[in-house]
């Protein structure tokens, strides 16, 4: 009996430890810690000490190793060789560097893939992957899970109690498009049976009466394939995305559970997701056993938003800002594992970044609250698929690149800031008062992308549009979920939230009733959680909330223009327009001024309890209408905002103000006379950074 109680107590202690904030791993006075990827397996052993010493001399504080090194850790099945990795860890310790140890599951060795070809992923056209690259395995393969458990356990046993290892990264940039392998098909059917319980419930959820797609048994189901099937059930496609993300999360959680059997309480576990996009292949919210999450970002690779004549060399302000705020939401702490050190090789066009851009990106991740900064990679490779990818040092392995020097400068500046850090610093009330919540769901992005209705609709870009507007008004952003506590916010933005239920609608209603300002945008409330339209008037469940009806929506051609008038100013749109019919007492803020519905409401606002609900039915390219409406929403409740130009972002962190400039023009910051500038100048260059205290 005593033994059982002891075991139960130990389990509770373990769970309690895991439930603690991941901030415990990162002393606040360090602000952020800076490191670099190093691949000793790519270089002659005689160069390792020279390289690691150089890393330390440039100011880096840790190295990141091992994520592609499975065959060097286990050259043959069960034959482990960590002697080379031991030497690298020893050298890191010698030069006062910590180590992030990675599990190498992104690159299974040839001996494994040859023996078990069934582990490979299969694409939508039935083609099976093969050995010769990375990320070629199926997360549904039980065989791969078995080998994963073995290598992860071996690593955990070897380094789990090593004080020089600060933490662990699982896999590398884990993302999976839907896998059509036999293993995945089998797991999908099991996932569906667990979710729905009966085949009748699945048929109802998937709407299989349409086109006579009714199933009699779960064994009849295959993963829907839009490439090979004409118009598969959109509800089945949505479930396949959910399943794929759940499988990936389960694979990561399995690795974390395996590691925790061996690692010390001071070592953390995370993974590094890629940047979000319109149709993401993952959902970071689905993992349960990681301490926190990280992201990777490469701002300059020939695509994306480009402001002015420097835009293609500087990248998008919104992307890094969005990643900061989104990944901070997932666990409260986040890191940036791969930040572009210079020119890359894999983009559609790969220009040189503008001098100063790398340093600005680093400060931009800092201002969002990152606990870790890291870059891929220390040395530019001399062979392989990424041999044109810059590193911190050039191809000679010694000479720092421009990006390497900018990293070193940033590290020196952060270390100076640490001397000025004071605990318990709080931002001014004018800043916290405009803190804004943005409701975000990966499932909504998936569902909209399945049936976009217009080639001009990009789900993530729509959310980003509102995000950029809020940032231009100087408001800090917290992404929230349906389960989050919203009570600390005065403003809640719900952009294109297509999948709703009565519980969510009631929660938004309560937020407004309690005095909150709610902003909904077009496409919100059209469907239930299964992706079905309501058996009611169009989007009817939100009618009471918005104080009116959505009569219908319209879509323009790329070369046509819809027009809307708001506060005496005309705005153009052609992406999406919800035509509204306000109820008595609901105020019309903007009206359509052309097309056959000229004079109909495009933007409305209604009082709900102590607050208001504003519905913006139009999606514009410029975002200027959305900005004008949001300015009015903030002003209505006395929230003071700013008006930063496009590309300028200003944030407060730990007693420091930080501003960055992605535009092509200098910007004079409106600093109080008492400000103390620590980095940069009052005139913010392009690209550039200014850090100050008030």
VOBAFI-396186 format. One record per residue (C-alpha): x, y, z; residue in one letter. Coordinates in pm, whole numbers, plus 32768, in hexadecimal, padded with zeros to 4 digits. Layout:
BEGIN
XYZA ...
This chain:
BEGIN
800080008000X 811980F0805FX 81CA80A07F19X 808D80F27E52X 8065823D7F08X 81D382907EC4X 81AB82457D50X 8070831B7D42X 812284377DF5X 824984277D05X 815E84327BDCX 80AF85627C6BX 81FB86107CA9X 826685C17B46X 812486497AB3X 8137877B7B92X 829887BE7B1BX 822D87A779B1X 8101888A79EAX 81DE89A27A6EX 82258AC8798CX 83428A8A7894X 83C68BE078FBX 84748B247A17X 85798AAF791AX 85D78C0F78B2X 86508D0F79B3X 859E8E547962X 86DB8F1D799AX 877C8E73786DX 86618EFB7792X 86B28E0B7676X 87C48D0D7628X 886D8CFB74D5X 88F48BC97421X 894B8B2D72D3X 892289E3721AX 8A65891F71FAX 8A9A87E17130X 8BDE873971A3X 8B8E860C70C9X 8BC286EA6F95X 8D24874F6FEEX 8E7386B17036X 8E9B866B71AAX 8FDC873971ABX 8F068872716EX 8E07883E7282X 8EBF88F47397X 8F168A1872B4X 8DA68A36724FX 8D188A1C73AEX 8E128B177433X 8DAE8C047319X 8C418BD97376X 8C928C3D74DCX 8D718D5F746DX 8C518DF0739FX 8B808DF574DDX 8A958CCF74A6X 8A1F8C1D75DEX 89BC8AC37561X 89D589DA7438X 88BE890F739CX 892487B27325X 88B0866272A8X 8762868B71F6X 87E185F170B0X 88E685057143X 883083B9717DX 891E82ED70A6X 8A4883777169X 89A3832872B6X 893681CD7248X 8A0581617119X 895D800A7121X 882C7F8571D2X 886A7F857349X 89D77FEB731DX 89E6814073C3X 8B11822673A6X 8B0583647476X 8C7B8391749CX 8C8784A57395X 8B5E85547437X 8BFE8532758FX 8D2E85ED750BX 8C5387047483X 8B9E872775D0X 8CF087297683X 8D6F883F759EX 8C31890775D6X 8C6488EA774CX 8DCF89507729X 8D698A977683X 8C458AD67770X 8B388A84766EX 89F789C876BBX 896788C475CCX 880F888E7537X 8801871B74E8X 871786AF73D0X 866B85697383X 86CC8503721EX 857D847A71ABX 856685657082X 866C84916FCAX 864C83166FF3X 878A825C6F8BX 879F81846E53X 87C480426F19X 866F80866FB5X 85BA80EF6E76X 864A7FC96DB4X 85D67ED06EBAX 84817F786EEAX 840F802C6DABX 82B080356E3DX 8314815B6F19X 830D824B6DF2X 820583546DC0X 812A83436C86X 80AA84746BCAX 7F5184BC6B3AX 7FAB841C69EDX 801282D66A8EX 8188830D6A6FX 825882886B8FX 838283486C13X 84D782A76C1AX 862A82D76CB9X 86F384066C4EX 866185326D02X 85BA858E6E4BX 845585826ED5X 8409844B6E0AX 837183796F21X 820783446F85X 81A383B070E2X 80A2829470D5X 81A5818070B3X 81B580A871ECX 830480287172X 838F81887164X 830981D172C0X 83C3809C733DX 8512810F72AEX 84CE8272731FX 849B81FB7484X 85E881477479X 86BE826773F9X 860F836674D6X 863E828A760AX 87AD825575B5X 87E183CD759BX 8720840B76DBX 87EF830F779AX 893083A57715X 88EA85197748X 87B28533781FX 8879857D795AX 898D864A78B3X 898787AD793FX 8A23883177FEX 88E787D27740X 87E988E6777CX 86C9884476C2X 8646877375A4X 85B287AF744EX 84D286A173BEX 84F68658724BX 852487867165X 841B887070D9X 830E8766710AX 820187947003X 814686916F3AX 805A86B46E1AX 7F5485A26E20X 7FFB844D6E08X 7F4F83456D2EX 8029821E6D96X 7F8480D66E04X 7FEE81196F6CX 7F4A826E6F62X 7E0A81E76EC5X 7DEC80E96FDCX 7E2D81E970EEX 7D3482D9704EX 7C1F81D67062X 7C70819771CFX 7C75830C7214X 7B1E83327172X 7A8B820E7235X 7B0582A7737AX 7A7C83FE731EX 79268399729CX 78E1824E7347X 77F681D47238X 77F781D670BEX 76A4828170C6X 773383AA7185X 785083C57089X 775F83BC6F62X 769B84D67002X 77D285A77046X 786285716EEBX 771A85A76E32X 774784626D74X 75E384656CEFX 766E855A6BF0X 76DB849A6AB5X 7684834C6B59X 77C583406C24X 772882896D4DX 780C81956E08X 779780526EAAX 78D880136F6BX 7A1180D26FD3X 7AE57FDD6F0AX 7A4F806C6DCBX 7AE581C46E0CX 7C1C82516D68X 7CBD83A16DA7X 7C10849A6CBDX 7CEF84FB6B9BX 7C9986436AEAX 7DA485F969E4X 7D0584B06979X 7B9884E469D4X 7AA885E4694AX 7A1586A76A6CX 7A4A85C16B96X 797F86196CC8X 7A13875E6D55X 79BD86DE6EB0X 7A8B85A46E72X 7BAA86796DF0X 7B9A874F6F2BX 7BA686147002X 7CD485976F3FX 7D8986DC6F98X 7D2986B47104X 7DA3854B7102X 7EEB85A4705BX 7F3186B4715DX 7ECE85CB7279X 7FBA84BC71F8X 80DA85AF71E8X 808E862F7345X 807684CA73C8X 81C984767331X 826885A473DAX 81BA855D7525X 823483F47512X 839A846C74EDX 836D855B7611X 82DE844876EEX 840383687695X 8503847676E6X 846684CF7834X 84BB837778B9X 862A83D678ADX 865F854F78B2X 8694863179DCX 8596872F7A54X 866D884F79D8X 865D87DA786DX 853B884E7799X 849887BB765FX 841A8879752FX 8400886573B5X 842D8962729EX 8302899771BAX 83148A557074X 82648BA1703CX 80EC8B987019X 804D8BBD6EC3X 7EFA8BAA6E1CX 7EE58A2E6E2FX 7FC889BC6F4DX 802B884E6F68X 802F884E70E4X 7F8588DF7216X 807189347339X 7F4A8938742CX 7F2187C0740AX 8061875874BDX 803687197633X 818986A876B6X 827487B9763CX 82EB88C7772AX 82CF89D2761CX 82E789FD74A5X 83CD8AB473B6X 83B48B2A7252X 849A8B5D7129X 848B8C83703AX 85418CF86F04X 84BF8E556EADX 856D8E7B6D5AX 85388D6C6C54X 84918E146B2EX 83258E056B9BX 823E8EAD6C95X 81EA90136CE9X 82E391116C67X 82D1927D6CD2X 838593796BF7X 84C493486B30X 857492936C50X 845891A46C9AX 84EC907D6BDEX 8627909E6CB4X 857A90DA6E01X 84458FFF6E03X 82F9902C6EB2X 82D290D17004X 818D9017703CX 821E8EB9701AX 83168ECA713AX 82278F947210X 81128E9471D3X 81F58D6E7229X 82678E16736AX 81058E4D73E5X 80798D02736BX 81878C2073FDX 81898CE37543X 801B8C7D7564X 80628B077546X 81258ADD768DX 81718C3D7708X 82E38C1A76ADX 836E8BF2754EX 84B58BF07490X 852E8C2E732FX 86018B0672C1X 86538B6A715DX 86758CD77100X 87098D2C6FAEX 887D8D846FC9X 889D8E026E63X 88548D916D01X 879E8C426CE3X 87838B406BCEX 86228AB46BC9X 85468BE26B79X 84AB8C376A2AX 85AB8D526A1AX 86C48D716B18X 873D8ED96B37X 883A8F5B6C2EX 87928FED6D65X 87BD91646D92X 88E191B86E7BX 885191D86FD9X 872490FB6F92X 87A88FC8704EX 87E790957186X 868E91327167X 85EB8FDD714EX 869E8F717288X 8622909F7346X 84C7906172BCX 84BE8F04734FX 85458F927494X 8435909974B2X 83288F8E749CX 83B78EE275CFX 848E8DC77548X 85518CFE764AX 86358C677543X 86CD8CEB7400X 87818BFE7318X 87F58BF471AFX 88268AEC70A6X 89538AC9707EX 8AB88B1170F8X 8B788AA06FC1X 8AFD8AB86E5DX 8AF889556DD1X 8BE288F16CB7X 8B0087DB6C36X 8996876B6C45X 884D88096BE4X 888989476CB0X 89EB899F6C44X 897C8AFF6BDEX 88EE8B3C6D3AX 89B28C416DFEX 8A3E8BFE6F56X 8AD28CCF706BX 8C268C936FCCX 8C7F8C796E5EX 8CEB8B4B6D92X 8E4B8B606E22X 8DB68B086F76X 8E5C8C34701BX 8DF58D846F89X 8CAC8E0C7017X 8BA28E636F18X 8AEA8FAE6F30X 89CC8EF56FD9X 8AC48E5770CAX 8B448FAE712DX 89E1902A715CX 89968F01723EX 8ACF8F507308X 8A6B90BE7325X 890E905E739BX 899F8F7274A0X 8A7C90887529X 895491767538X 8879907A75F0X 898C903E76EEX 899991B57730X 881F91BA775FX 883B90A77863X 88FE91967940X 87D69287793AX 86C591867978X 85EE91C17AAAX 84EF90C17B21X 837E91127B36X 838592257A31X 822D926D79A2X 81C9931E7862X 810594657876X 7F8C944E7891X 7F5E94EF773CX 800893BE76A3X 7F5D92AE776FX 7E0593517745X 7E0E931175D1X 7E8091A575EFX 7DA790E674F9X 7D3B8F7B74E4X 7D248ED2738FX 7C638D8B7380X 7D2D8C9272B3X 7CEA8B2D7242X 7DB88A5C7150X 7C7F89927101X 7BD98ACC707BX 7CFE8B026F8FX 7CDF899A6F16X 7B6989B16EE0X 7B778AF76E1EX 7C8F8A766D42X 7BC289406CE4X 7AB48A1C6C49X 7B448B786C1CX 7A318BE16B26X 7B1F8CD76A82X 7C8A8CB56A1EX 7CC38E036ACAX 7C6D8D7D6C23X 7D998D1D6CF6X 7D328CB76E5AX 7E778D036F12X 7EA68E486E51X 7D4E8EBB6EC3X 7DA58E867030X 7EF48F306FF4X 7E45905F6F60X 7D9090A170A8X 7ECC90527168X 7F8E915A70A4X 7E7E925B70E0X 7E8792227257X 8004923B725AX 7FF693817195X 7F18940C72AAX 802693B773A8X 7F5D92A77455X 8007917074DEX 7F5E90317465X 7F128EEB7515X 7E8A8DD17443X 7D818D147505X 7CBD8BD474DAX 7B528B81751FX 7BC08AEF766DX 7C8E8C1D76DAX 7C278D1377E5X 7BD28E57772CX 7B778F24785DX 7CBB8FEE7862X 7C78908D770DX 7BA491B276A0X 7BAE915E752DX 7B7A90097489X 7BA88FD77313X 7B0E8EA57270X 7B888E9D7106X 7AD08DBB700EX 7A7A8CBF711BX 79B18BD77041X 79808AAA712AX 78B08B01725DX 77C28A647354X 76CB8AEE744EX 77C88AD87569X 78BB8BBD74B2X 77AA8CB0744BX 77338CC575B3X 78988D07762BX 78C38E257532X 77708EAD759AX 77D68EA67708X 791D8F5876B9X 785A90717614X 7750907A7724X 786490AD7827X 78E591E07770X 79CB914C7668X 79EB91D27507X 79C390B5740EX 7A2590CD729FX 79B48FB671B6X 7A188FA37049X 797C8F076F14X 79428D8F6EFEX 79108D747077X 78068C8270EEX 77AF8BE46FA1X 77DD8A7B7015X 77CA8996713FX 78F988D771C3X 78C687BF70C5X 78DB88BE6FADX 776688A76F5DX 769989D56F01X 75858A1D6FFBX 742389A76FB0X 73B48B0C6FDCX 73E68C596F33X 754B8C9F6EC4X 762D8CAC6FFCX 74F58CDB70D0X 758A8C6C721FX 76518DB3722FX 752A8E9A71D7X 74D88EFA733EX 764A8F357382X 767F901E7258X 752990C37269X 74C3906E7108X 74CB8F756FEBX 75CB8F0F6EE7X 74F18F0A6DB0X 75F88E7B6CC5X 77628EA86C63X 78018F1E6B1FX 79538EE66A7BX 79F78FC7697AX 7AD38F716853X 7C438FD76871X 7C1290F7677DX 7ACB917B6811X 7A93925F693AX 798C926C6A43X 796D93B46B00X 791693FB6C69X 78E695476D17X 794B95746E83X 795196C36F3BX 795197826DF3X 7A7196C06D58X 7A5495C56C3CX 7B0A94796C48X 7B36936C6B41X 7B0A91F76B70X 7AF690C26A94X 7B438F946B70X 7A0D8F576C42X 78DA90216CA0X 77C78FBB6D93X 768C90826D4FX 75E690D76E9BX 748291296F04X 749791D3705AX 738691AA715CX 72DE92E071F3X 73D4938A72DDX 75099306722DX 75E39419719DX 7659940B7035X 77C4947B7027X 780F94386EB8X 773E93FB6D80X 777A936D6C27X 777794806B20X 777093B369E1X 76FB925F6961X 758E91F56968X 758192076AE7X 75EC93746AEEX 757994146C33X 758592CF6CFBX 764F92B96E3BX 77B7923F6E29X 781F92896F91X 7736929770BCX 775292CD7232X 765E92737344X 765792A074BBX 7664915F7585X 7643919376FAX 776092787766X 7825923D7627X 7800923974AFX 781C9145738EX 789E91C97242X 787890F87108X 796491496FE7X 78CE90996EBCX 79D391076DBFX 7B3290876D7EX 7C0E918A6CD4X 7D6A91616C43X 7DF992986CE8X 7D6492656E43X 7D2093DB6E58X 7BAA93B16E90X 7BE992AF6F9FX 7CDF939E7043X 7BEC94C2703DX 7ADA93EF70DCX 7BC1936771EAX 7C3B94C5723EX 7AD39526727BX 7A9C93F47359X 7BC5944D7437X 7B6995BD7444X 7A02956D74A2X 7A7594E275F3X 7B8995DD762DX 7CB094FE75D2X 7DCF95D77558X 7E79954E7421X 7FA395AE734CX 7FC495B171D0X 8107950D7167X 815194F86FF2X 814F93A76F42X 828692E26F9BX 82C6938970ECX 828B92B87224X 82B49331738BX 829C924C74BBX 82ED9251762FX 83AA913976DBX 843E911A783AX 846F928F786CX 84EB92D4770AX 8440936E75DDX 84AE92E6748BX 8458936A7330X 84AC92D171DEX 847F935E7081X 843992806F51X 83CF93A06E73X 84B8943F6D74X 84B795926E22X 8544960D6F6FX 8443964F707EX 8463974C7199X 83E996AD72D9X 8304978173B5X 83D3974774F0X 839197FA7638X 849C98F87694X 84FD982377C1X 854D96F176ECX 86A596567707X 871095BC75BDX 87E0948275F1X 88029400748CX 87DB94C8734CX 875296277321X 860B96E77331X 860296E071B7X 85C49572716BX 86849512702EX 861694216F21X 864E930D6F81X 8699935B70E9X 86579339725BX 863D94247382X 862F93B874EFX 85E094AA7609X 856794C9776FX 846F95C377F9X 
